[in-house]
Amino acid sequence: MKYPMKNCNKPEITTLVLFTFISIIIMLSPLPCLAKTLILDGGLESRIKTTQRINFDVQQDVRSLTFRFAVPTTFSNKITSQDLSGLDIRFSPEPASVVDDMDKFGNRFKKVKWENLKQNISVTISYNTVIKAELLAMESVSSFPLRDIQKDDAVFLKPTSMVQSDSGDIVSLSRKLTEDAKTENDAVNAILNWVSDNVKYTYNPPQYDALYTLKTGKGNCQNFAHLSMALLRAAGIPARIVGGISLKRQWKVPVENGYLVQDMGQGGHAWMEILFSDLGWLSYDPQQSRQFTSTRHIKQTHGLDSKDINDSWSASPYLPRYSEDIEAVFNNDDVNIKLRASKDAPVSYIMSNNLTAKAAAPEKILPPSVKPAPPAPKPAPVITPPLRPAPPPKKGTVEFGNTEFPTLVDVYQIIGNAATRVFDKETAEHVTSRYVYAQAFTIESAMTLQGISLAMHKFGGDGTLYIDVVKDENGKPGLSGERSLLVSLGSIKFRPGYYWIDFVFAKEKEPLPVLGPGKYWIIMRHSGEAIVNWFYIPGNPYGDSDDTRSTLKGYKWEDLLNYDFVFKVRGRVR
């Protein structure tokens, strides 16, 4: 690496002399497999104590407040199972009434009412779960189109206001994606690959329905599920949304010469289940996995769309502010996974067990119990949003990066005097831990580097923050680059949410560094006992599936991450 200009505010970048030979060997070794669907063998099993703490902040007297919330469940399918025990629900103050409510899908809810409130409400829900995912090889003979769908399952072919499977745009795209499918698995993978490649994760979307997601190419987990389900239902494949909780505990999938790290925010989450005529309902997370969900998913409910599965509440004369905190203690966590094979789609990494599919019969006959979607006369053209942002301008002052993030994540949506819980949660990495984190970007022309900003949150501690910008060497951060000036943690004010922290690379009137064309890595560094989070967006909304990495305080950069950090680069292209 270059030695920077000598001043007390800019630490030297020292070359790791003792490890140079080892580093060269590592960098010349084969890169991780470029295929994107990872076919896995093995399994996961976790025993988890989960506690949900829900609060309503009563600032003025409340005449009445009614809260309907889901209760976790026991379920199992061919791959994934969840056993529930020790459910304990406590209220403070005690409510006027508590009613057990079971809906038409068999979901369990509690409907609780308080009257004449003068103090805050707290609801504490605790329970134990044993969750297993056995990634065994399976075979399906479910041909496409499906036949003989049972009446109870055919319910999940219905269009809704959130899953517009009868829309001309949805029907047209679904038919185009599945026109060559011979098996149900072919059709499912064609649809889900398209969704993965064409929808970018975003927070606080104004709408969650399938058509909005199709036309904007943006949304959260509800949007991913609703669009996937709409395309599946338009193809005659029953699909239902699942509501529950995701847990922020990393687990690793082995790839060649390293690991793919699976990481999620902790909070409400939506995924889905798809019906196979011979295998039953199988779990799918459109953002992460197929035919199974991990032991970081706790199922509570399922339904036609998110309106069936969300917690909701109403109050008079006003709605007290709602907040939720989830704590998960893993008393046992066995992850025994190996990579069996891989496929080259979609762009982002997706995990799957090994499902081999062979059509039982070649005929394409629609079952009499399922009416085909009517052909849409001259449907409006399907809007396919760009998969990746445009490259920075080739001349002049530029600012680019993965720049969209919420200052605060909305966890509920208000409509009048009622509110609905939203399946969104903070996604951020504790980047001042024992791991070092790096985010890549590429420039096509030489650029004077004016500064870099990262979306972060300061929790506390002391010391300094700084970043390295290093050249890429064979797909990993190299040893040559530039180091920023130090940012004292004391100079960063405490404030809620996430915000830009700016890093510069030279003092006033000193020459700025120049980056040549190519790929670079932003490496987060710190000194002292700083406690800072760096916000990330699930999936790969900015670059490719190998543009975010981490390493254990070293140089191997052995871990690939399933998200992109939020950052922006400022400079002047020559």
VOGU-3710 file (C-alpha; in Angstrom, 3 decimals, decimal comma):
1> mkypmkncnk> 0,000/0,000/0,000  1,064/3,612/-0,430  2,463/5,488/2,510  0,267/8,528/3,063  1,380/12,099/3,603  2,854/12,457/7,060  0,581/14,120/9,560  -0,737/13,174/12,947  -4,332/12,845/11,720  -3,644/10,284/8,998
11> peittlvlft> -2,265/6,886/10,137  0,268/5,060/8,022  -0,807/2,043/5,967  1,864/-0,548/6,595  2,497/-3,431/4,244  2,159/-6,783/5,951  5,746/-7,805/5,323  5,621/-10,997/7,342  2,592/-12,199/5,400  3,443/-11,022/1,879
21> fisiiimlsp> 4,352/-14,457/0,575  1,265/-16,067/2,141  -0,974/-13,276/0,793  0,314/-13,727/-2,745  -0,445/-17,454/-2,591  -3,979/-16,752/-1,333  -4,660/-14,126/-3,984  -3,510/-16,409/-6,766  -5,684/-19,285/-5,559  -8,963/-20,078/-7,366
31> lpclaktlil> -11,827/-17,708/-6,660  -15,139/-18,831/-5,155  -17,539/-20,512/-7,523  -19,317/-17,939/-9,719  -22,531/-19,959/-9,897  -25,359/-18,428/-7,917  -27,816/-21,158/-6,841  -26,018/-23,232/-4,231  -27,320/-26,801/-3,916  -26,757/-27,906/-0,321
41> dgglesrikt> -26,614/-31,132/1,639  -26,899/-31,496/5,401  -29,078/-29,644/7,831  -29,622/-27,045/10,527  -31,132/-27,536/13,985  -31,592/-24,825/16,594  -33,182/-24,567/20,030  -34,184/-20,966/20,607  -35,684/-18,996/23,488  -37,458/-16,008/21,919
51> tqrinfdvqq> -38,932/-13,016/23,742  -40,994/-10,335/21,994  -41,562/-7,119/23,932  -44,267/-4,846/22,509  -44,986/-1,404/23,930  -47,592/1,293/23,395  -46,502/4,736/24,584  -49,543/6,353/26,218  -48,928/10,105/26,381  -52,542/11,119/27,032
61> dvrsltfrfa> -55,565/9,220/28,319  -56,785/6,509/25,941  -60,442/5,564/26,096  -59,912/2,156/24,446  -57,216/0,223/22,590  -57,669/-3,137/20,850  -54,619/-5,159/19,782  -54,791/-8,330/17,635  -51,496/-10,209/17,366  -50,334/-13,559/15,999
71> vpttfsnkit> -49,152/-16,423/18,140  -46,310/-18,678/16,886  -47,216/-22,150/15,742  -46,017/-25,717/15,364  -45,736/-26,894/11,757  -43,780/-29,227/9,499  -43,309/-30,025/5,819  -40,926/-32,256/3,843  -37,857/-30,189/4,741  -38,595/-27,722/7,536
81> sqdlsgldir> -40,203/-28,227/10,950  -40,912/-26,052/13,967  -41,965/-27,288/17,431  -43,298/-24,772/19,938  -43,337/-25,062/23,742  -43,493/-22,915/26,870  -45,635/-20,151/25,392  -46,078/-17,405/28,002  -47,923/-14,115/27,355  -48,020/-11,319/29,929
91> fspepasvvd> -49,758/-7,943/29,898  -49,176/-4,766/31,867  -51,591/-3,360/32,809  -54,053/-6,223/32,752  -56,499/-5,862/29,836  -60,263/-5,678/30,111  -60,570/-8,756/27,869  -58,448/-11,376/26,081  -60,054/-13,479/23,340  -58,509/-16,398/21,444
101> dmdkfgnrfk> -59,138/-15,952/17,734  -58,571/-18,549/15,004  -58,999/-17,469/11,396  -60,123/-19,485/8,351  -56,529/-20,569/7,617  -56,015/-22,007/11,108  -53,825/-19,130/12,312  -53,979/-18,377/16,028  -54,354/-14,775/17,218  -54,965/-13,065/20,537
111> kvkwenlkqn> -57,409/-10,155/20,537  -56,809/-7,973/23,578  -58,697/-4,866/24,716  -57,794/-2,181/27,265  -60,107/0,565/28,506  -59,491/3,947/30,203  -55,709/3,799/29,916  -53,498/6,252/31,766  -50,182/4,369/31,521  -48,000/2,651/28,922
121> isvtisyntv> -48,926/-0,841/27,744  -46,422/-3,674/27,567  -46,995/-7,123/26,068  -44,319/-9,778/26,616  -44,494/-12,973/24,545  -41,916/-15,670/25,272  -41,618/-19,209/23,940  -39,213/-21,975/23,025  -38,828/-23,367/19,525  -36,950/-26,305/18,065
131> ikaellames> -36,479/-25,610/14,359  -35,000/-28,062/11,880  -34,161/-27,847/8,191  -33,043/-31,186/6,724  -31,614/-30,527/3,282  -32,168/-33,967/1,835  -32,359/-34,744/-1,868  -35,956/-34,913/-3,136  -37,638/-35,939/-6,352  -40,776/-34,378/-7,795
141> vssfplrdiq> -42,928/-35,696/-10,623  -45,211/-32,662/-10,553  -45,689/-31,677/-14,197  -46,629/-28,241/-15,464  -49,373/-27,048/-15,699  -50,567/-28,587/-12,431  -53,466/-31,003/-12,335  -55,934/-32,188/-9,678  -55,519/-29,333/-7,221  -57,600/-29,988/-4,127
151> kddavflkpt> -60,347/-27,509/-3,220  -58,655/-26,374/0,025  -55,399/-25,696/-1,826  -57,059/-24,026/-4,831  -58,033/-21,178/-2,470  -54,434/-20,019/-2,809  -54,899/-19,385/-6,526  -57,275/-16,491/-5,890  -56,277/-12,938/-6,848  -56,449/-10,312/-4,108
161> smvqsdsgdi> -55,917/-6,556/-3,899  -52,296/-7,241/-2,893  -51,684/-10,233/-5,186  -53,169/-9,189/-8,547  -52,649/-12,492/-10,345  -55,453/-11,610/-12,798  -53,733/-8,421/-14,004  -52,846/-8,350/-17,721  -49,221/-7,445/-16,975  -48,872/-10,223/-14,409
171> vslsrklted> -50,521/-12,850/-16,633  -48,439/-11,851/-19,657  -45,142/-12,013/-17,775  -46,044/-15,279/-16,035  -46,837/-16,959/-19,352  -43,638/-15,670/-20,921  -41,495/-16,930/-18,022  -43,082/-20,393/-17,923  -43,683/-21,050/-21,625  -40,883/-23,650/-21,840
181> aktendavna> -41,510/-25,273/-18,434  -42,269/-28,987/-18,442  -42,266/-29,464/-14,664  -43,608/-27,393/-11,809  -40,069/-26,939/-10,534  -39,048/-25,453/-13,899  -41,895/-22,959/-13,696  -41,225/-22,027/-10,063  -37,502/-21,452/-10,669  -38,130/-19,386/-13,821
191> ilnwvsdnvk> -40,469/-17,078/-11,896  -38,341/-16,759/-8,759  -35,124/-16,169/-10,729  -36,829/-13,295/-12,543  -38,066/-11,749/-9,299  -34,631/-12,061/-7,699  -32,965/-10,408/-10,700  -35,497/-7,589/-11,163  -36,587/-6,442/-7,692  -34,382/-4,313/-5,456
201> ytynppqyda> -34,903/-4,375/-1,684  -36,008/-1,029/-0,281  -37,403/0,185/3,031  -40,671/1,935/3,824  -42,260/1,421/0,367  -45,525/3,336/-0,107  -47,256/0,163/-1,367  -46,748/-3,576/-0,897  -48,841/-5,044/-3,712  -47,575/-7,107/-6,661
211> lytlktgkgn> -48,339/-4,557/-9,398  -46,525/-1,753/-7,593  -43,540/-4,064/-7,151  -43,578/-5,049/-10,832  -43,759/-1,467/-12,079  -41,160/0,033/-9,717  -38,810/-2,918/-9,218  -38,637/-2,044/-5,502  -40,019/-3,267/-2,211  -39,471/-5,062/1,070
221> cqnfahlsma> -40,054/-8,710/1,926  -43,849/-8,290/1,526  -43,343/-6,948/-1,995  -41,023/-9,821/-2,917  -43,585/-12,350/-1,657  -46,623/-10,679/-3,242  -45,066/-10,392/-6,718  -43,721/-13,955/-6,598  -47,112/-15,267/-5,519  -48,965/-13,288/-8,193
231> llraagipar> -46,779/-14,717/-10,968  -47,118/-18,235/-9,522  -50,917/-18,022/-9,146  -51,214/-16,671/-12,697  -49,401/-19,856/-13,776  -51,875/-22,020/-11,853  -49,463/-22,763/-8,960  -50,932/-22,292/-5,451  -48,792/-20,013/-3,273  -49,406/-18,455/0,133
241> ivggislkrq> -47,645/-15,792/2,178  -46,038/-16,638/5,528  -45,635/-14,152/8,357  -43,208/-14,499/11,211  -39,906/-13,384/12,643  -36,374/-13,468/11,291  -33,418/-13,703/13,665  -30,095/-11,938/13,282  -27,683/-14,802/13,818  -25,215/-15,476/11,027
251> wkvpvengyl> -24,681/-18,893/9,526  -22,255/-19,904/6,814  -22,602/-21,876/3,604  -19,322/-23,330/2,307  -18,234/-22,276/-1,165  -14,928/-22,915/-2,867  -12,111/-21,387/-0,731  -14,478/-19,642/1,660  -18,002/-19,159/2,934  -21,182/-17,345/1,971
261> vqdmgqggha> -22,409/-15,643/5,147  -26,188/-15,566/5,608  -27,332/-12,588/7,665  -30,750/-11,013/8,262  -32,182/-8,250/10,384  -34,063/-9,240/13,537  -37,774/-8,504/13,428  -40,915/-9,111/11,421  -40,420/-10,950/8,132  -42,573/-12,330/5,314
271> wmeilfsdlg> -41,802/-15,272/3,039  -44,013/-17,848/1,319  -44,949/-21,469/0,740  -45,548/-23,110/-2,648  -47,651/-26,218/-3,237  -46,153/-29,179/-5,089  -48,778/-31,760/-6,026  -46,582/-34,647/-4,844  -44,519/-33,019/-2,064  -47,069/-30,748/-0,403
281> wlsydpqqsr> -46,328/-27,206/0,779  -42,636/-26,239/0,703  -41,036/-23,157/2,286  -39,448/-20,478/0,077  -37,848/-17,169/0,998  -37,699/-15,225/-2,322  -34,700/-13,289/-1,023  -32,669/-16,226/0,219  -33,751/-19,859/-0,097  -35,813/-22,455/-1,976
291> qftstrhikq> -37,605/-25,554/-0,730  -36,637/-24,663/2,847  -36,197/-21,822/5,295  -33,406/-21,649/7,843  -33,576/-21,924/11,620  -33,493/-18,122/11,628  -37,146/-18,079/10,469  -39,923/-18,487/13,066  -43,319/-19,026/11,440  -46,470/-17,535/12,946
301> thgldskdin> -49,128/-17,357/10,214  -49,976/-17,913/6,551  -52,656/-16,553/4,236  -53,655/-15,163/0,848  -51,676/-11,944/1,338  -50,140/-9,815/4,093  -53,539/-8,525/5,242  -54,246/-12,036/6,572  -51,064/-12,330/8,619  -50,232/-8,897/10,078
311> dswsaspylp> -50,742/-7,742/13,646  -53,117/-4,781/13,868  -54,532/-2,382/16,456  -56,926/0,506/16,832  -57,466/3,091/19,547  -59,578/6,074/20,545  -59,199/9,023/20,660  -55,639/8,593/19,235  -53,090/5,880/18,445  -50,272/5,555/21,000
321> rysedieavf> -46,813/5,039/19,510  -45,934/1,348/18,976  -42,485/-0,215/19,426  -41,181/-3,764/19,406  -37,998/-5,449/20,598  -37,077/-9,080/19,951  -34,505/-11,082/21,889  -33,403/-14,546/20,758  -31,124/-16,828/22,747  -29,783/-19,836/20,835
331> nnddvniklr> -29,391/-22,593/23,424  -28,262/-24,947/20,682  -27,273/-24,191/17,098  -26,039/-26,988/14,847  -25,178/-26,019/11,268  -23,909/-28,989/9,287  -23,953/-27,929/5,643  -21,868/-28,862/2,629  -21,988/-27,675/-0,966  -23,201/-30,362/-3,356
341> askdapvsyi> -23,445/-28,459/-6,664  -24,347/-25,069/-8,091  -26,298/-23,384/-10,899  -25,653/-20,132/-12,719  -28,856/-18,196/-11,922  -30,083/-15,842/-10,523  -27,579/-12,986/-10,076  -27,751/-13,030/-6,265  -26,836/-16,117/-4,288  -29,788/-18,392/-3,496
351> msnnltakaa> -29,649/-21,586/-1,426  -31,558/-24,767/-2,153  -31,650/-28,437/-1,368  -31,300/-30,872/-4,279  -34,672/-31,240/-5,987  -34,741/-33,324/-9,138  -37,878/-32,951/-11,213  -39,339/-35,169/-13,896  -42,763/-34,607/-15,399  -45,129/-37,511/-14,828
361> apekilppsv> -46,876/-36,852/-18,139  -46,230/-34,508/-21,043  -49,782/-33,284/-21,527  -50,541/-29,691/-20,712  -54,052/-30,091/-19,339  -55,545/-27,601/-16,911  -57,538/-29,255/-14,122  -61,272/-28,716/-14,269  -61,215/-27,293/-10,722  -58,951/-24,447/-11,786
371> kpappapkpa> -60,106/-21,878/-14,308  -57,303/-20,613/-16,513  -56,559/-16,921/-16,394  -58,377/-15,204/-19,268  -56,144/-13,950/-22,058  -55,524/-10,253/-21,752  -56,230/-8,355/-24,976  -53,142/-6,382/-25,936  -51,721/-6,165/-22,407  -49,699/-3,107/-21,503
381> pvitpplrpa> -45,988/-3,730/-21,872  -44,355/-5,121/-18,767  -42,021/-2,604/-17,176  -38,703/-4,253/-16,415  -36,671/-1,941/-14,175  -32,884/-1,770/-14,597  -31,146/-4,377/-12,492  -28,202/-2,205/-11,512  -27,722/1,577/-11,148  -26,145/3,477/-14,018
391> pppkkgtvef> -22,345/3,920/-13,868  -21,013/7,316/-12,721  -20,554/10,031/-15,359  -17,321/9,885/-17,355  -16,408/13,541/-16,749  -16,840/16,231/-14,113  -17,862/16,063/-10,456  -19,565/12,782/-9,542  -21,346/11,246/-6,568  -22,392/7,625/-6,750
401> gntefptlvd> -22,867/4,486/-4,686  -25,533/2,503/-2,873  -27,109/5,643/-1,475  -30,730/4,901/-0,558  -31,477/4,078/3,066  -34,085/5,052/5,672  -33,076/7,332/8,522  -35,509/5,281/10,602  -37,250/2,025/9,623  -41,056/2,128/9,882
411> vyqiignaat> -42,388/-0,912/11,717  -46,074/-0,048/11,336  -48,433/1,740/8,939  -51,229/4,056/10,124  -54,568/4,326/8,320  -57,015/6,554/10,173  -57,339/5,438/13,796  -55,956/1,966/13,055  -52,478/0,624/12,416  -50,895/-2,487/10,937
421> rvfdketaeh> -47,509/-3,935/11,707  -45,064/-3,826/8,770  -42,558/-6,600/8,089  -39,535/-4,314/8,083  -36,581/-4,123/10,425  -33,176/-2,544/10,741  -30,413/-4,296/8,808  -26,953/-3,243/9,909  -23,612/-4,825/10,741  -21,574/-4,202/13,884
431> vtsryvyaqa> -18,427/-3,263/11,953  -16,228/-2,551/14,963  -16,280/-6,189/16,044  -13,659/-8,899/15,545  -14,422/-8,967/11,809  -13,262/-6,454/9,198  -15,756/-5,523/6,450  -15,274/-4,334/2,853  -17,569/-3,008/0,101  -16,525/-2,812/-3,570
441> ftiesamtlq> -17,161/-0,202/-6,266  -15,876/0,237/-9,817  -14,888/3,313/-11,843  -14,264/3,427/-15,594  -12,085/6,567/-15,714  -9,378/8,099/-13,520  -10,930/10,044/-10,639  -9,703/12,487/-8,009  -11,100/11,105/-4,721  -12,742/13,893/-2,708
451> gislamhkfg> -14,362/11,761/-0,032  -16,499/8,748/0,932  -19,538/8,656/3,232  -20,972/5,619/5,017  -24,482/5,258/6,504  -23,765/4,500/10,146  -25,018/4,726/13,724  -22,837/5,461/16,732  -23,706/3,514/19,884  -20,784/4,543/22,075
461> gdgtlyidvv> -17,242/3,717/23,066  -14,182/5,779/22,209  -11,399/5,901/19,652  -11,452/6,708/15,957  -12,914/5,547/12,653  -11,136/5,550/9,288  -11,326/3,738/5,970  -8,917/2,271/3,443  -9,648/2,356/-0,282  -7,613/-0,411/-1,879
471> kdengkpgls> -7,287/-1,876/-5,342  -8,906/-5,186/-6,163  -6,546/-8,128/-6,603  -8,117/-11,259/-8,088  -11,551/-10,557/-6,658  -10,464/-9,576/-3,151  -9,145/-6,439/-1,418  -5,469/-5,982/-2,192  -2,585/-4,321/-0,343  -2,261/-1,080/-2,295
481> gersllvslg> -4,397/2,018/-1,824  -5,246/5,108/0,187  -6,169/5,721/3,819  -8,542/8,416/5,054  -7,976/10,915/7,824  -9,135/9,856/11,265  -12,661/10,650/12,457  -12,816/10,935/16,234  -15,769/9,107/17,713  -16,246/12,049/20,064
491> sikfrpgyyw> -16,934/14,320/17,087  -19,985/12,221/16,076  -23,138/13,277/17,918  -25,522/10,743/19,399  -28,751/10,714/17,410  -31,473/8,243/16,480  -31,396/6,177/13,307  -28,730/6,175/10,592  -26,887/9,075/8,973  -23,881/9,813/6,782
501> idfvfakeke> -20,422/9,839/8,366  -17,931/11,541/6,069  -14,329/10,455/5,469  -11,808/12,627/3,622  -8,343/11,757/2,331  -6,366/14,990/2,626  -6,299/18,174/4,672  -7,275/21,484/3,155  -4,881/22,594/0,389  -3,175/19,181/0,320
511> plpvlgpgky> -3,370/17,231/-2,954  -6,157/14,673/-3,192  -5,424/11,049/-4,151  -6,182/9,901/-7,689  -7,766/6,505/-8,420  -7,166/4,901/-11,803  -9,864/2,936/-13,633  -10,788/-0,380/-12,005  -12,411/-2,050/-9,015  -11,772/-0,809/-5,470
521> wiimrhsgea> -12,734/-1,887/-1,970  -13,785/0,353/0,928  -12,452/-1,252/4,119  -13,892/-0,123/7,466  -11,207/0,363/10,151  -11,246/1,609/13,742  -9,075/2,138/16,786  -9,964/1,992/20,449  -13,327/0,676/21,667  -15,638/2,227/19,101
531> ivnwfyipgn> -19,135/0,716/18,828  -20,621/1,528/15,413  -23,100/-0,100/12,996  -22,970/0,214/9,186  -26,353/-0,034/7,447  -26,787/-2,588/4,655  -29,465/-3,491/2,093  -30,330/-7,213/1,705  -29,404/-8,782/-1,624  -27,099/-7,101/-4,110
541> pygdsddtrs> -28,843/-3,857/-5,105  -25,619/-2,084/-6,088  -23,116/-4,456/-7,679  -22,686/-8,169/-8,209  -22,919/-11,059/-5,772  -19,242/-10,799/-4,830  -18,878/-7,135/-3,880  -19,098/-7,371/-0,082  -16,653/-9,369/2,020  -15,396/-9,824/5,573
551> tlkgykwedl> -12,416/-11,366/7,281  -11,223/-12,162/10,785  -8,769/-9,326/11,543  -6,524/-10,509/8,715  -6,095/-10,611/4,988  -7,845/-13,728/3,651  -11,261/-12,097/3,013  -12,743/-15,576/3,181  -16,402/-14,599/3,694  -18,828/-13,414/1,005
561> lnydfvfkvr> -21,817/-11,457/2,352  -25,396/-11,575/1,086  -25,961/-7,805/1,103  -24,529/-4,420/0,006  -23,456/-1,739/2,475  -24,800/1,797/2,043  -22,083/4,199/0,848  -21,415/7,091/-1,525  -18,221/8,160/-3,279  -17,488/11,765/-4,230
571> grvr> -14,851/12,785/-6,740  -13,966/14,453/-9,991  -13,549/12,345/-13,115  -10,630/13,553/-15,229
//
